[in-house]
């Protein structure tokens, strides 16, 4: 949504009281306010309280009548549920909030954390893959995770069955972070209840979603951007040609992370996605030593968390096209044919990129062939 023009020289202030926290959370939970809109409103109005006051007028100017901000009772209930679960609400100004995640364009302004939040201060590598993983795939994921934690890395994954589960199990003793698609207090899938309990005790579970929210299909692409955003690199162990793991890999490219993949047999559909990534320039991984070796140049260049070595040309071109598309889209819908003319890129290249971005939840396709950037 677009807000009325108004200048403000006061920088956004971090929440300092419980009332401030309530205002910030209430702003973020209000309808049609995503991370980008949340930050624009804070930059425009200086405080969350002032942004909340202005929000109905902002919505009206964007063509949304009868707008109501998130009810105060909903926020009070969420904070109470977080307290009951023993969870901590981590704001993006907090010292424990990871610098790698803060640097992505659509970083979550707040995260509910359950477990050892200090793990967020350590270097992280994401390990993702197929839910219907093979026996060899799960063994590979568990071994990679254990060996990476032996080298001081925290392993990030999504608590799904298959490769994610194996990665968390392998890394549990050394440090693992599970990023959840629903509320941090909601276990999905139910079969991972025991693992989720162990991660909350010895590792960390986190989510940007409200407490108690049951995960739905549209939440997983948003979850995937956090997995890649936390990590210095993403390792894909097994993945089909069309899978959530490839969404995570594409997010990693957009965030200038390295993408690594474990090769698989050409006849195994569970390896098709990994083999496609390797064909397009991802780094081939056989062991944790390969990961450490690939990251070594970056570690030698700087001690601070930052994007690792640049992706190879084919992958870099994909990321560049995604960035070009997003730069030309805003809240106001644009006709797809007009976008194609503006980009001056063949439709055969733009079409799959649009599908990728739509699956990632970064763009919205509207009736009449119109496209808009998600708020």
C-alpha positions in Angstrom: 0.0 0.0 0.0 1.1 3.6 -0.5 1.0 6.2 2.2 0.3 9.9 1.8 3.4 12.1 1.4 4.8 13.2 4.6 8.4 14.1 5.6 10.0 12.9 8.8 13.6 13.5 9.9 13.2 11.3 12.9 14.7 7.9 12.5 12.6 4.8 13.5 13.1 4.2 17.2 13.6 0.8 18.7 10.9 -0.4 21.2 11.9 0.4 24.8 8.8 -0.4 26.8 6.1 -3.1 26.7 3.7 -0.6 25.2 6.2 0.0 22.4 6.5 -3.7 21.7 2.7 -4.0 21.6 2.6 -1.1 19.1 5.3 -2.6 16.9 3.7 -6.0 16.9 0.2 -4.6 16.3 1.5 -2.7 13.3 3.1 -5.8 11.8 0.0 -7.9 12.4 -2.3 -5.4 10.7 -3.9 -6.4 7.4 -1.8 -5.8 4.3 1.3 -4.8 6.4 4.3 -7.1 5.5 8.0 -6.5 6.3 8.5 -3.9 3.6 5.4 -1.9 4.4 6.1 -2.1 8.1 9.5 -0.6 7.6 8.2 2.1 5.2 5.6 3.2 7.8 8.2 3.3 10.6 10.6 5.4 8.4 7.7 7.7 7.4 6.1 8.3 10.8 9.0 7.6 13.2 7.2 5.5 15.8 4.9 2.5 15.6 2.3 4.4 17.6 2.2 7.2 15.1 2.2 4.7 12.2 -0.8 3.0 13.7 -2.7 6.3 14.0 -2.0 7.0 10.3 -2.6 3.5 9.0 -6.4 3.9 8.3 -5.7 7.0 6.2 -2.8 5.3 4.5 -5.1 2.4 3.6 -7.8 4.8 2.4 -5.4 6.6 0.1 -4.5 3.1 -1.3 -8.2 2.5 -2.1 -9.0 0.3 1.0 -12.1 1.6 2.8 -13.2 0.6 6.3 -9.7 -0.4 7.3 -9.2 -1.6 10.8 -5.8 -2.1 12.5 -5.1 -5.4 14.3 -7.2 -5.4 17.6 -5.2 -4.8 20.7 -6.7 -7.9 22.3 -5.2 -10.1 19.6 -1.7 -8.8 20.3 -2.2 -9.2 24.1 -3.3 -12.8 23.5 -0.2 -13.5 21.3 2.2 -12.1 23.9 0.5 -14.1 26.6 0.7 -17.3 24.5 4.4 -16.6 23.9 5.0 -16.2 27.6 3.1 -19.4 28.4 5.2 -21.3 25.8 8.5 -19.9 27.2 9.2 -18.2 23.9 11.1 -14.9 23.4 10.1 -12.2 20.9 13.3 -11.1 19.1 13.1 -7.7 17.5 15.3 -6.8 14.5 17.1 -4.2 16.6 18.1 -6.8 19.2 21.8 -7.6 19.4 21.0 -11.3 19.0 19.2 -10.8 15.7 21.5 -12.3 13.1 23.3 -9.7 10.9 23.0 -12.1 7.9 19.2 -12.2 8.2 18.9 -8.4 8.9 20.7 -7.7 5.6 18.1 -9.4 3.3 15.5 -7.1 1.6 12.5 -8.7 3.3 13.9 -9.6 6.7 11.3 -10.4 9.3 11.0 -7.5 11.7 10.3 -9.9 14.6 10.9 -13.6 15.4 9.5 -15.8 18.1 12.3 -17.9 19.5 12.1 -21.0 21.6 15.4 -22.4 22.9 19.0 -21.3 22.8 18.8 -17.9 21.1 22.6 -17.4 21.4 23.0 -19.9 18.6 22.0 -17.0 16.3 25.4 -15.4 16.9 27.3 -18.3 15.4 28.0 -18.9 11.6 25.2 -21.0 10.0 24.8 -23.2 7.0 21.4 -24.3 5.7 20.8 -28.0 4.9 17.6 -28.8 3.0 16.1 -31.5 0.8 13.3 -33.9 -0.1 10.6 -35.0 2.3 10.5 -38.4 0.7 14.2 -38.8 1.0 16.1 -42.0 0.2 18.1 -43.9 2.8 21.3 -42.7 1.3 20.0 -39.1 1.3 19.1 -39.1 5.0 22.5 -40.7 5.9 24.3 -38.0 3.8 22.3 -35.2 5.5 22.9 -36.5 9.0 26.6 -37.0 8.3 27.0 -33.6 6.7 25.2 -31.9 9.6 27.3 -33.6 12.3 30.5 -32.9 10.6 29.6 -29.2 10.0 28.8 -28.7 13.6 32.1 -30.3 14.5 33.6 -27.4 12.5 31.7 -24.8 14.5 28.8 -24.2 12.2 25.1 -24.2 13.3 22.9 -26.2 10.9 19.6 -24.5 9.8 16.7 -26.4 8.4 12.9 -26.5 8.3 11.8 -29.3 10.6 10.1 -31.1 7.8 10.3 -34.9 7.4 13.1 -36.5 5.4 16.3 -34.5 4.8 15.3 -31.7 7.3 14.8 -34.2 10.1 18.1 -36.0 9.4 19.9 -32.6 9.4 18.5 -31.6 12.7 19.2 -35.0 14.2 22.8 -34.9 13.0 23.4 -31.4 14.3 21.4 -31.5 17.6 24.5 -32.1 19.7 26.5 -29.3 18.1 23.9 -26.7 17.3 20.8 -26.6 15.1 18.1 -24.0 14.3 14.6 -25.1 13.0 12.7 -22.4 11.1 8.9 -23.2 11.3 6.2 -22.2 8.8 3.5 -21.9 11.5 3.7 -20.6 15.0 6.7 -21.5 17.0 4.5 -23.4 19.4 2.8 -25.4 16.7 4.6 -28.7 15.8 4.4 -29.7 12.1 4.6 -32.5 11.1 3.2 -34.1 14.3 5.7 -37.0 13.9 8.5 -34.6 14.7 7.1 -33.7 18.1 9.9 -35.4 20.0 12.6 -33.8 17.8 11.0 -30.4 18.2 11.1 -30.8 21.9 14.8 -31.7 21.8 15.5 -28.7 19.6 13.7 -26.4 21.9 15.9 -27.7 24.8 19.3 -27.9 23.1 18.9 -26.0 19.9 16.5 -23.2 18.7 13.1 -23.1 17.1 12.0 -19.8 15.5 9.2 -18.4 13.4 8.0 -15.0 12.2 4.4 -16.1 12.4 1.9 -15.4 15.3 1.8 -17.9 18.1 -0.6 -20.7 17.6 -0.9 -20.3 13.8 -1.3 -23.5 11.9 1.0 -23.7 8.9 -0.6 -23.4 5.4 1.0 -24.0 2.0 1.5 -20.3 1.4 3.6 -20.0 4.6 6.4 -22.3 3.5 7.9 -20.1 0.8 8.2 -17.3 3.3 9.7 -19.7 5.8 12.3 -20.7 3.2 13.6 -17.2 2.7 14.5 -17.1 6.5 16.3 -20.5 6.2 18.5 -19.2 3.5 18.7 -15.7 5.0 20.2 -17.0 8.2 22.9 -19.0 6.4 26.2 -18.3 4.8 25.4 -21.0 2.2 22.6 -23.5 1.4 23.3 -27.2 0.8 20.6 -29.1 -1.1 21.0 -32.9 -0.4 18.0 -34.3 -2.4 15.3 -32.4 -4.3 12.8 -33.0 -7.0 12.7 -30.8 -10.1 9.9 -28.8 -8.5 10.2 -28.6 -4.8 10.4 -26.3 -1.8 14.1 -27.0 -1.5 14.7 -25.3 -4.9 12.7 -22.3 -3.7 15.2 -22.1 -0.8 18.0 -22.3 -3.3 16.5 -19.5 -5.4 16.1 -17.4 -2.3 19.8 -18.0 -1.5 20.7 -16.8 -5.0 18.6 -13.6 -4.6 20.3 -13.1 -1.2 23.8 -13.6 -2.7 24.5 -16.8 -0.8 26.4 -19.7 -2.2 24.4 -22.8 -3.3 25.8 -26.2 -2.9 24.3 -29.5 -4.1 24.9 -33.2 -3.6 24.8 -35.1 -6.9 22.4 -38.0 -7.5 21.7 -40.7 -10.0 20.1 -39.3 -13.2 17.3 -41.9 -13.0 16.3 -40.9 -9.4 13.6 -38.2 -9.4 14.7 -37.2 -5.9 18.0 -36.1 -7.3 16.7 -34.2 -10.3 16.6 -30.8 -8.6 20.2 -31.2 -7.3 21.4 -32.2 -10.7 19.7 -29.2 -12.2 21.4 -26.9 -9.7 24.8 -28.5 -10.5 24.1 -28.1 -14.3 23.4 -24.4 -13.7 26.6 -23.8 -11.7 26.1 -24.8 -8.1 29.1 -26.2 -6.2 29.2 -30.0 -6.0 29.4 -31.3 -2.5 30.6 -34.8 -1.4 31.3 -34.1 2.3 31.5 -31.4 4.9 35.2 -30.8 3.8 33.9 -29.7 0.4 31.7 -27.1 2.1 34.5 -25.9 4.4 36.8 -25.6 1.4 34.3 -23.7 -0.7 33.7 -21.2 2.2 37.4 -20.8 3.0 38.1 -17.9 0.6 35.4 -15.9 2.2 36.4 -16.8 5.8 40.0 -15.6 4.9 38.7 -12.3 3.4 36.6 -11.2 6.4 35.6 -12.3 9.9 32.3 -10.6 9.7 29.1 -12.4 8.4 28.6 -11.4 4.7 27.6 -13.0 1.4 30.0 -15.7 0.3 31.7 -16.1 -3.0 29.7 -15.1 -6.0 27.5 -17.7 -7.7 28.7 -19.0 -11.0 27.3 -17.3 -14.2 24.2 -19.2 -14.8 22.9 -19.0 -11.3 24.0 -15.3 -11.1 21.9 -14.5 -14.2 18.8 -16.1 -12.6 19.3 -14.0 -9.5 19.8 -10.9 -11.6 16.6 -11.5 -13.6 14.6 -11.9 -10.3 16.1 -8.6 -9.0 15.2 -6.9 -12.3 11.6 -8.1 -12.2 11.1 -7.1 -8.5 12.6 -3.6 -9.2 9.9 -2.9 -11.8 7.0 -4.1 -9.7 5.3 -2.3 -6.8 2.0 -2.3 -5.0 0.2 -0.9 -8.1 -0.5 -3.7 -10.6 1.4 -3.8 -13.9 0.3 -5.7 -17.0 2.5 -8.7 -17.7 3.0 -7.7 -21.4 4.1 -4.2 -20.2 6.6 -5.7 -17.8 8.0 -7.8 -20.7 8.5 -4.7 -22.8 10.2 -2.9 -19.9 12.6 -5.7 -19.2 13.5 -6.3 -22.9 14.1 -10.0 -22.0 12.7 -12.9 -24.0 9.3 -14.1 -22.6 10.7 -17.7 -22.5 13.2 -16.5 -19.8 10.8 -14.2 -17.9 7.9 -16.7 -17.6 9.7 -19.3 -15.4 11.2 -16.4 -13.3 7.7 -15.1 -12.7 6.5 -18.5 -11.6 9.5 -18.8 -9.3 8.8 -15.4 -7.7 5.1 -16.2 -7.4 5.9 -19.5 -5.6 8.3 -17.6 -3.4 5.4 -15.3 -2.4 7.3 -12.2 -3.7 4.8 -11.3 -6.4 1.0 -11.5 -6.7 -0.8 -12.4 -9.9 -4.1 -10.7 -10.3 -7.0 -11.0 -12.7 -6.5 -9.7 -16.2 -2.8 -10.6 -16.5 -1.8 -8.0 -13.9 1.3 -8.5 -11.6 2.1 -6.7 -8.3 4.9 -7.0 -5.7 3.8 -8.6 -2.5 3.8 -6.2 0.5 
